[in-house]
Amino acid sequence: MTSLRRAGLAAGVILVVVLTLGACAAGPNVDVSPQGLGFWWGLWHGLILPVTFIISLFTDTVTIYEVGNNGNWYNFGFVLGIALFSGPAMAGSRRR
């Protein structure tokens, strides 16, 4: 491998690492509002997460998490919805 090729490879790896770390940075968030979505909406959004995720890859108008929520109850419902969806799917994949 030539030194020019190594330099290009190193630059490519550094670029990928920088872009990956930049994508993980936290973005702006609106204030938590008491009128925001609560537990039941969080549960629903957790249950439909797989479908919403696939749709969100192709459109900018669909997101997988509602930022305008009322805080911990929405988060609890969201995580519970994910667990309710993924629990049976993971249990059914085990061989007996």
N, C-alpha and C positions, 0 to 999 in steps of 0.2 A: 504494500500500500504506500503510495507516494505521500510526501508531506503535505501537498496541496489537497489531496483527498482526505487526509486525516484532519486538516484544519476545517474543511467543509463539513465533515461529519461532526466534529466537535461543535461547530457553530450551529448546526442543525439540532443537536441534542440540547444545547443551551437554550435555543429558541423554544423548543418543545417544553422544556422545564419551566421557563419563564411564563409561557402562555398558560401552562397547567396551573401554576401557582397563582397567576393573575385571575384565573377563572374561579378559584376557590375563595377569593377575597369577598368579604361581606359587602353587600350593597346597601344603599339607603333604605330605611324602613320607616313607615309612617307610625305615628303614635298609636298605642293601643287604645281602642275606643270602647267604652261600655256598651255602645249600641251595635258593636260589631257582631260578627257571627259567633255563635256559642257552641256548646257541646254537640248538639245534634247535627249541625252543619259540619263540624269537624269529623264526626263519625261518618257522615255520608261521603265527605271528600276523601277520607281514608279508604273507604270501601271501593270507591271508583278510581283510586289512584292508578292502577295499571292501564286502564283505558285512557284516562286523562293524560298520563305520561306519554303514551304513543301519539295522541292527538297534538300534544304540546310540542312535539318534535317538528311538526309540519306547519304550525300556525303560531303567530305571536299573540293572539287574542285569548289563548287558553293557558292557564297556569295550574300547577298541581297543588299549590298551597295558597290559601286566602290570607293576604297580609293584613287586611282590615278585619281582624278578629278581636275577640274580647279577652284574649290572654290564655291563661293556663287551662281553662275548660275546653277551649277549642283545640289546644295542643293535645290534651288528654283524649278527646274524642277522635282526633286524627290518628294518633298512635294506636288507639284501640281498634279503629276501623282497619288500619293496615294489618294488625294482628289477627283480626277476625277473617280477613281475606286470605292472608298468607299461611295462617296456622293449618287449616284443613288441606290446603294445597301441598304444604310440606309434609304433613302426616300421611297423605295419600301417596306420596312418592317413595316411601320406604318399602323395601321388600321384606316379606315375612318369611 
